[in-house]
Amino acid sequence: MQLVEVTPDRVVATLEVRPNLCTTGEILHGGAIMAFADTLGGVGTFVSLAEGKRTATVESSTKFIGAARVGSTVTAECEALHRGKTTMVWQTKILTAQGKLCAVVTQTQLVLDI
């Protein structure tokens, strides 16, 4: 995973679709997609946290729409939908290099005291 952009409202990253991340059909595994998106929502929340706070994912929903093949690169665009004091909600779109939508992930991050 390569972080491309990190702001309090948006996180963008790329991921090379390697064989160890794929199903037997050489398609990016759903679990890899979910983990990729979850990481970006966590990063977006982390850069917004006040000192003495931490975060954890408390909810995540994934809609699988298309496929990404081994050897390709996908881009994740993660945007804040809600940035509150106790929760933050993020939506991540996973896209192929051709701009085809692979998945949409919406997650809720809880903001906790350390």
Buried (B, 14 or more C-beta within 10 A) or exposed (E): EEEEEBEBEBBBBBBEBEEEBBEEEEBBBEEBBBBBBBBBBBBBBBEBBEEEBEBEBEEBEBEBEEBBEBEBEBBBBBBBEEBEEEBBBBBBBBBBEEEEEBBBBBBBBBBEEE
